[in-house]
Amino acid sequence: MTDRPSRVACPTCGKAVEWSAENRFRPFCTERCKLIDLGAWASESYRAPVSEDPTEPDDSGPGAGTS
């Protein structure tokens, strides 16, 4: 087995990046790619898919959230 660090693809541009302690931007290749990704999170470009569950009660009607 070798002690060679593994390589991963930069999430922003896809460039091969060495996964090691020396790469302070990992998993990104550069600070620029890191900031692009941060900007996407800040602008809410990333979203988790949500599906409606028909078995849950509808909380949008009058009196919703009151006990």
Residue frames as qw, qx, qy, qz and C-alpha x, y, z in Angstrom:
[[0.000, 0.891, 0.455, 0.000, 0.00, 0.00, 0.00],
 [0.428, 0.347, -0.013, 0.834, 1.30, 3.48, -0.81],
 [0.214, -0.573, -0.446, 0.654, 1.09, 6.63, 1.29],
 [0.115, 0.166, 0.396, 0.896, 0.10, 8.66, -1.74],
 [0.285, 0.318, 0.430, -0.795, -2.80, 11.04, -0.98],
 [0.387, 0.490, 0.770, 0.134, -6.03, 10.33, -2.82],
 [0.005, -0.038, 0.284, 0.958, -7.39, 12.67, -5.46],
 [0.231, 0.602, 0.707, -0.290, -10.92, 14.03, -5.61],
 [0.236, 0.529, 0.451, 0.679, -12.77, 16.24, -8.07],
 [0.007, -0.087, -0.251, 0.964, -13.30, 19.89, -7.08],
 [0.219, 0.551, 0.768, -0.243, -17.06, 20.26, -6.47],
 [0.209, 0.765, 0.097, -0.601, -17.11, 23.59, -8.33],
 [0.360, 0.694, -0.418, -0.462, -14.96, 23.09, -11.44],
 [0.981, 0.146, 0.030, -0.121, -14.24, 19.35, -11.49],
 [0.383, 0.705, -0.567, 0.186, -10.45, 19.71, -11.51],
 [0.856, -0.155, -0.453, 0.195, -8.52, 16.86, -9.82],
 [0.212, -0.801, 0.315, -0.462, -7.45, 17.92, -6.31],
 [0.520, 0.148, -0.766, 0.347, -5.07, 16.17, -3.94],
 [0.641, -0.672, -0.199, -0.313, -6.78, 15.36, -0.64],
 [0.685, 0.004, -0.441, 0.580, -4.07, 16.20, 1.87],
 [0.389, -0.743, -0.340, 0.427, -3.48, 18.39, 4.91],
 [0.367, -0.227, 0.215, 0.876, -1.34, 20.70, 2.76],
 [0.023, -0.402, -0.558, -0.726, -4.36, 21.64, 0.61],
 [0.022, 0.207, 0.544, -0.813, -6.09, 24.20, 2.80],
 [0.466, 0.167, -0.119, -0.860, -9.02, 24.60, 0.38],
 [0.155, -0.024, -0.968, -0.194, -9.89, 20.89, 0.14],
 [0.699, 0.190, 0.650, 0.230, -12.12, 19.61, -1.34],
 [0.420, 0.893, 0.109, -0.118, -11.87, 22.69, -3.56],
 [0.789, 0.279, 0.041, 0.546, -8.88, 23.39, -5.80],
 [0.295, 0.296, -0.103, 0.902, -8.59, 27.11, -4.99],
 [0.012, 0.344, 0.513, -0.786, -10.04, 29.77, -2.73],
 [0.323, 0.143, -0.305, -0.884, -12.00, 31.06, -5.75],
 [0.488, -0.154, -0.787, -0.345, -13.86, 27.75, -6.14],
 [0.277, -0.306, -0.767, 0.491, -14.47, 27.65, -2.39],
 [0.104, 0.309, 0.236, -0.916, -16.01, 31.16, -2.45],
 [0.401, 0.009, -0.549, -0.733, -18.15, 30.34, -5.50],
 [0.450, -0.271, -0.851, -0.029, -19.62, 27.41, -3.55],
 [0.168, -0.344, -0.576, 0.722, -20.13, 29.55, -0.45],
 [0.223, 0.175, -0.114, -0.952, -21.95, 32.14, -2.57],
 [0.454, -0.141, -0.728, -0.495, -24.26, 29.45, -3.93],
 [0.367, -0.380, -0.790, 0.312, -25.18, 28.42, -0.37],
 [0.071, -0.319, -0.317, 0.890, -25.67, 32.06, 0.69],
 [0.344, 0.139, -0.279, -0.886, -27.98, 32.77, -2.25],
 [0.653, 0.086, 0.619, -0.427, -29.91, 29.57, -1.49],
 [0.520, 0.440, -0.550, -0.484, -29.09, 28.05, -4.89],
 [0.275, 0.089, -0.955, 0.061, -28.76, 24.64, -3.22],
 [0.632, -0.198, 0.174, -0.728, -32.04, 23.17, -2.08],
 [0.200, -0.062, 0.970, -0.121, -33.05, 19.82, -0.66],
 [0.381, -0.193, -0.648, -0.631, -35.94, 18.18, -2.51],
 [0.317, 0.037, 0.652, -0.688, -39.17, 18.06, -0.51],
 [0.309, -0.226, -0.785, -0.488, -42.14, 15.86, -1.19],
 [0.531, -0.312, 0.145, -0.774, -45.55, 16.29, 0.38],
 [0.072, -0.012, -0.978, 0.198, -46.62, 13.54, 2.77],
 [0.445, -0.348, -0.446, -0.695, -50.37, 12.95, 2.30],
 [0.610, -0.411, -0.668, 0.114, -50.65, 11.33, 5.75],
 [0.305, -0.191, -0.383, 0.851, -49.62, 14.49, 7.62],
 [0.070, 0.811, 0.543, -0.205, -52.30, 17.05, 8.54],
 [0.344, 0.633, 0.194, 0.666, -52.42, 20.34, 6.67],
 [0.422, -0.510, -0.368, 0.653, -51.04, 23.08, 8.96],
 [0.195, 0.121, 0.241, 0.943, -51.83, 25.94, 6.62],
 [0.227, -0.632, -0.606, -0.426, -55.47, 26.43, 7.55],
 [0.293, -0.691, 0.103, -0.653, -57.08, 28.71, 10.17],
 [0.753, -0.566, 0.196, -0.273, -56.06, 27.88, 13.71],
 [0.882, 0.248, -0.314, 0.248, -52.99, 25.99, 12.59],
 [0.454, 0.353, -0.493, 0.653, -50.37, 25.72, 15.27],
 [0.391, -0.453, 0.303, -0.742, -52.77, 26.36, 18.15],
 [0.240, -0.013, -0.953, 0.187, -53.52, 23.83, 20.85]]
